[in-house]
Amino acid sequence: MPQARIFKDKLYRTTVAQCEPLRNALRFMTRNEQLPGPVRFQAQTALNSFPISARKTAVRNRCLETGRARWVLRDFGLTRHAFLHQARNGLLPGVGKSSW
């Protein structure tokens, strides 16, 4: 199950990256008030026809190990559980147990 979530997230990321230039161009056209109304309307309908997987909000930061979407540390790409486990085993370079 976690592998399916990770695969789906990677698919969303590639789709968003592919559609980003066209999406930005269409967003510029819809907000440009110097263009005629029908052109802006066509640009808006083209924006609405994008698949859901092409939207930035569909992308979630997921743990690379477990696929969990909550409590992910951005610097390592791991959840707190996976991070603690790998840090204790010495698998993360430069991370050690703190003591003061």
mmCIF file of the C-alpha atoms, coordinates in Angstrom:
data_MODEL
# 
_entry.id   MODEL 
# 
loop_
_atom_site.group_PDB 
_atom_site.id 
_atom_site.type_symbol 
_atom_site.label_atom_id 
_atom_site.label_alt_id 
_atom_site.label_comp_id 
_atom_site.label_asym_id 
_atom_site.label_entity_id 
_atom_site.label_seq_id 
_atom_site.pdbx_PDB_ins_code 
_atom_site.Cartn_x 
_atom_site.Cartn_y 
_atom_site.Cartn_z 
_atom_site.occupancy 
_atom_site.B_iso_or_equiv 
_atom_site.pdbx_formal_charge 
_atom_site.auth_seq_id 
_atom_site.auth_comp_id 
_atom_site.auth_asym_id 
_atom_site.auth_atom_id 
_atom_site.pdbx_PDB_model_num 
ATOM 1   C CA . MET A 1 1   ? 0.000   0.000  0.000   1.00 0.00 ? 1   MET A CA 1 
ATOM 2   C CA . PRO A 1 2   ? 2.694   2.597  0.792   1.00 0.00 ? 2   PRO A CA 1 
ATOM 3   C CA . GLN A 1 3   ? 4.360   1.922  -2.539  1.00 0.00 ? 3   GLN A CA 1 
ATOM 4   C CA . ALA A 1 4   ? 1.120   2.742  -4.358  1.00 0.00 ? 4   ALA A CA 1 
ATOM 5   C CA . ARG A 1 5   ? 0.863   6.068  -2.531  1.00 0.00 ? 5   ARG A CA 1 
ATOM 6   C CA . ILE A 1 6   ? 4.464   6.941  -3.352  1.00 0.00 ? 6   ILE A CA 1 
ATOM 7   C CA . PHE A 1 7   ? 3.935   5.987  -7.000  1.00 0.00 ? 7   PHE A CA 1 
ATOM 8   C CA . LYS A 1 8   ? 0.760   8.080  -7.195  1.00 0.00 ? 8   LYS A CA 1 
ATOM 9   C CA . ASP A 1 9   ? 2.559   11.057 -5.654  1.00 0.00 ? 9   ASP A CA 1 
ATOM 10  C CA . LYS A 1 10  ? 5.406   10.764 -8.167  1.00 0.00 ? 10  LYS A CA 1 
ATOM 11  C CA . LEU A 1 11  ? 2.856   10.581 -10.976 1.00 0.00 ? 11  LEU A CA 1 
ATOM 12  C CA . TYR A 1 12  ? 1.183   13.749 -9.683  1.00 0.00 ? 12  TYR A CA 1 
ATOM 13  C CA . ARG A 1 13  ? 4.543   15.527 -9.465  1.00 0.00 ? 13  ARG A CA 1 
ATOM 14  C CA . THR A 1 14  ? 5.452   14.679 -13.068 1.00 0.00 ? 14  THR A CA 1 
ATOM 15  C CA . THR A 1 15  ? 2.011   15.704 -14.322 1.00 0.00 ? 15  THR A CA 1 
ATOM 16  C CA . VAL A 1 16  ? 2.215   19.030 -12.502 1.00 0.00 ? 16  VAL A CA 1 
ATOM 17  C CA . ALA A 1 17  ? 5.707   19.668 -13.883 1.00 0.00 ? 17  ALA A CA 1 
ATOM 18  C CA . GLN A 1 18  ? 4.571   18.935 -17.443 1.00 0.00 ? 18  GLN A CA 1 
ATOM 19  C CA . CYS A 1 19  ? 1.453   21.125 -17.270 1.00 0.00 ? 19  CYS A CA 1 
ATOM 20  C CA . GLU A 1 20  ? 3.020   24.025 -15.350 1.00 0.00 ? 20  GLU A CA 1 
ATOM 21  C CA . PRO A 1 21  ? 4.156   26.226 -18.320 1.00 0.00 ? 21  PRO A CA 1 
ATOM 22  C CA . LEU A 1 22  ? 0.821   25.936 -20.132 1.00 0.00 ? 22  LEU A CA 1 
ATOM 23  C CA . ARG A 1 23  ? -1.097  26.496 -16.894 1.00 0.00 ? 23  ARG A CA 1 
ATOM 24  C CA . ASN A 1 24  ? 0.913   29.667 -16.156 1.00 0.00 ? 24  ASN A CA 1 
ATOM 25  C CA . ALA A 1 25  ? 0.302   30.973 -19.674 1.00 0.00 ? 25  ALA A CA 1 
ATOM 26  C CA . LEU A 1 26  ? -3.441  30.356 -19.413 1.00 0.00 ? 26  LEU A CA 1 
ATOM 27  C CA . ARG A 1 27  ? -3.587  31.959 -15.967 1.00 0.00 ? 27  ARG A CA 1 
ATOM 28  C CA . PHE A 1 28  ? -1.830  35.029 -17.383 1.00 0.00 ? 28  PHE A CA 1 
ATOM 29  C CA . MET A 1 29  ? -4.352  35.180 -20.229 1.00 0.00 ? 29  MET A CA 1 
ATOM 30  C CA . THR A 1 30  ? -7.352  34.967 -17.899 1.00 0.00 ? 30  THR A CA 1 
ATOM 31  C CA . ARG A 1 31  ? -6.037  37.792 -15.721 1.00 0.00 ? 31  ARG A CA 1 
ATOM 32  C CA . ASN A 1 32  ? -4.950  40.060 -18.574 1.00 0.00 ? 32  ASN A CA 1 
ATOM 33  C CA . GLU A 1 33  ? -7.707  42.653 -18.896 1.00 0.00 ? 33  GLU A CA 1 
ATOM 34  C CA . GLN A 1 34  ? -6.348  43.974 -22.208 1.00 0.00 ? 34  GLN A CA 1 
ATOM 35  C CA . LEU A 1 35  ? -7.407  40.781 -23.988 1.00 0.00 ? 35  LEU A CA 1 
ATOM 36  C CA . PRO A 1 36  ? -10.959 40.518 -25.316 1.00 0.00 ? 36  PRO A CA 1 
ATOM 37  C CA . GLY A 1 37  ? -13.547 38.715 -23.210 1.00 0.00 ? 37  GLY A CA 1 
ATOM 38  C CA . PRO A 1 38  ? -14.038 35.641 -25.432 1.00 0.00 ? 38  PRO A CA 1 
ATOM 39  C CA . VAL A 1 39  ? -10.298 34.914 -25.435 1.00 0.00 ? 39  VAL A CA 1 
ATOM 40  C CA . ARG A 1 40  ? -10.156 35.184 -21.668 1.00 0.00 ? 40  ARG A CA 1 
ATOM 41  C CA . PHE A 1 41  ? -13.204 32.931 -21.400 1.00 0.00 ? 41  PHE A CA 1 
ATOM 42  C CA . GLN A 1 42  ? -11.576 30.291 -23.642 1.00 0.00 ? 42  GLN A CA 1 
ATOM 43  C CA . ALA A 1 43  ? -8.446  30.413 -21.514 1.00 0.00 ? 43  ALA A CA 1 
ATOM 44  C CA . GLN A 1 44  ? -10.541 29.927 -18.370 1.00 0.00 ? 44  GLN A CA 1 
ATOM 45  C CA . THR A 1 45  ? -12.371 26.926 -19.834 1.00 0.00 ? 45  THR A CA 1 
ATOM 46  C CA . ALA A 1 46  ? -9.022  25.437 -20.888 1.00 0.00 ? 46  ALA A CA 1 
ATOM 47  C CA . LEU A 1 47  ? -7.791  25.869 -17.306 1.00 0.00 ? 47  LEU A CA 1 
ATOM 48  C CA . ASN A 1 48  ? -10.884 24.131 -15.984 1.00 0.00 ? 48  ASN A CA 1 
ATOM 49  C CA . SER A 1 49  ? -10.372 21.187 -18.342 1.00 0.00 ? 49  SER A CA 1 
ATOM 50  C CA . PHE A 1 50  ? -7.000  20.248 -16.796 1.00 0.00 ? 50  PHE A CA 1 
ATOM 51  C CA . PRO A 1 51  ? -7.066  16.942 -14.918 1.00 0.00 ? 51  PRO A CA 1 
ATOM 52  C CA . ILE A 1 52  ? -7.168  17.017 -11.125 1.00 0.00 ? 52  ILE A CA 1 
ATOM 53  C CA . SER A 1 53  ? -3.742  15.379 -10.977 1.00 0.00 ? 53  SER A CA 1 
ATOM 54  C CA . ALA A 1 54  ? -2.260  18.404 -12.778 1.00 0.00 ? 54  ALA A CA 1 
ATOM 55  C CA . ARG A 1 55  ? -3.050  20.788 -9.914  1.00 0.00 ? 55  ARG A CA 1 
ATOM 56  C CA . LYS A 1 56  ? -0.379  21.769 -7.425  1.00 0.00 ? 56  LYS A CA 1 
ATOM 57  C CA . THR A 1 57  ? -2.676  21.094 -4.498  1.00 0.00 ? 57  THR A CA 1 
ATOM 58  C CA . ALA A 1 58  ? -2.840  17.402 -5.421  1.00 0.00 ? 58  ALA A CA 1 
ATOM 59  C CA . VAL A 1 59  ? 0.846   16.979 -4.570  1.00 0.00 ? 59  VAL A CA 1 
ATOM 60  C CA . ARG A 1 60  ? 1.583   15.982 -0.972  1.00 0.00 ? 60  ARG A CA 1 
ATOM 61  C CA . ASN A 1 61  ? 4.912   15.618 0.783   1.00 0.00 ? 61  ASN A CA 1 
ATOM 62  C CA . ARG A 1 62  ? 5.111   11.909 1.535   1.00 0.00 ? 62  ARG A CA 1 
ATOM 63  C CA . CYS A 1 63  ? 7.609   9.836  3.460   1.00 0.00 ? 63  CYS A CA 1 
ATOM 64  C CA . LEU A 1 64  ? 10.027  8.095  1.118   1.00 0.00 ? 64  LEU A CA 1 
ATOM 65  C CA . GLU A 1 65  ? 10.054  5.012  3.317   1.00 0.00 ? 65  GLU A CA 1 
ATOM 66  C CA . THR A 1 66  ? 6.485   4.552  4.519   1.00 0.00 ? 66  THR A CA 1 
ATOM 67  C CA . GLY A 1 67  ? 4.378   6.710  2.177   1.00 0.00 ? 67  GLY A CA 1 
ATOM 68  C CA . ARG A 1 68  ? 2.765   8.522  5.118   1.00 0.00 ? 68  ARG A CA 1 
ATOM 69  C CA . ALA A 1 69  ? 1.650   12.090 4.357   1.00 0.00 ? 69  ALA A CA 1 
ATOM 70  C CA . ARG A 1 70  ? 1.619   13.628 7.831   1.00 0.00 ? 70  ARG A CA 1 
ATOM 71  C CA . TRP A 1 71  ? 4.516   14.906 9.944   1.00 0.00 ? 71  TRP A CA 1 
ATOM 72  C CA . VAL A 1 72  ? 7.034   14.750 7.088   1.00 0.00 ? 72  VAL A CA 1 
ATOM 73  C CA . LEU A 1 73  ? 10.360  16.491 7.676   1.00 0.00 ? 73  LEU A CA 1 
ATOM 74  C CA . ARG A 1 74  ? 11.154  18.319 4.434   1.00 0.00 ? 74  ARG A CA 1 
ATOM 75  C CA . ASP A 1 75  ? 14.930  18.210 4.781   1.00 0.00 ? 75  ASP A CA 1 
ATOM 76  C CA . PHE A 1 76  ? 14.996  14.417 4.936   1.00 0.00 ? 76  PHE A CA 1 
ATOM 77  C CA . GLY A 1 77  ? 11.743  13.414 3.241   1.00 0.00 ? 77  GLY A CA 1 
ATOM 78  C CA . LEU A 1 78  ? 10.877  11.152 6.171   1.00 0.00 ? 78  LEU A CA 1 
ATOM 79  C CA . THR A 1 79  ? 8.175   11.081 8.825   1.00 0.00 ? 79  THR A CA 1 
ATOM 80  C CA . ARG A 1 80  ? 9.176   11.488 12.438  1.00 0.00 ? 80  ARG A CA 1 
ATOM 81  C CA . HIS A 1 81  ? 9.030   7.729  13.047  1.00 0.00 ? 81  HIS A CA 1 
ATOM 82  C CA . ALA A 1 82  ? 11.232  6.824  10.091  1.00 0.00 ? 82  ALA A CA 1 
ATOM 83  C CA . PHE A 1 83  ? 13.570  9.717  10.901  1.00 0.00 ? 83  PHE A CA 1 
ATOM 84  C CA . LEU A 1 84  ? 14.041  8.589  14.514  1.00 0.00 ? 84  LEU A CA 1 
ATOM 85  C CA . HIS A 1 85  ? 14.550  4.995  13.459  1.00 0.00 ? 85  HIS A CA 1 
ATOM 86  C CA . GLN A 1 86  ? 17.200  5.872  10.869  1.00 0.00 ? 86  GLN A CA 1 
ATOM 87  C CA . ALA A 1 87  ? 18.893  8.401  13.158  1.00 0.00 ? 87  ALA A CA 1 
ATOM 88  C CA . ARG A 1 88  ? 19.193  5.855  15.977  1.00 0.00 ? 88  ARG A CA 1 
ATOM 89  C CA . ASN A 1 89  ? 20.702  3.300  13.609  1.00 0.00 ? 89  ASN A CA 1 
ATOM 90  C CA . GLY A 1 90  ? 23.176  5.863  12.254  1.00 0.00 ? 90  GLY A CA 1 
ATOM 91  C CA . LEU A 1 91  ? 21.819  5.775  8.705   1.00 0.00 ? 91  LEU A CA 1 
ATOM 92  C CA . LEU A 1 92  ? 21.528  9.561  8.420   1.00 0.00 ? 92  LEU A CA 1 
ATOM 93  C CA . PRO A 1 93  ? 24.912  11.267 8.082   1.00 0.00 ? 93  PRO A CA 1 
ATOM 94  C CA . GLY A 1 94  ? 25.389  14.277 10.317  1.00 0.00 ? 94  GLY A CA 1 
ATOM 95  C CA . VAL A 1 95  ? 22.459  13.439 12.576  1.00 0.00 ? 95  VAL A CA 1 
ATOM 96  C CA . GLY A 1 96  ? 23.169  12.362 16.114  1.00 0.00 ? 96  GLY A CA 1 
ATOM 97  C CA . LYS A 1 97  ? 21.378  12.078 19.390  1.00 0.00 ? 97  LYS A CA 1 
ATOM 98  C CA . SER A 1 98  ? 21.450  15.382 21.198  1.00 0.00 ? 98  SER A CA 1 
ATOM 99  C CA . SER A 1 99  ? 22.414  15.744 24.824  1.00 0.00 ? 99  SER A CA 1 
ATOM 100 C CA . TRP A 1 100 ? 22.772  18.877 26.893  1.00 0.00 ? 100 TRP A CA 1 
# 
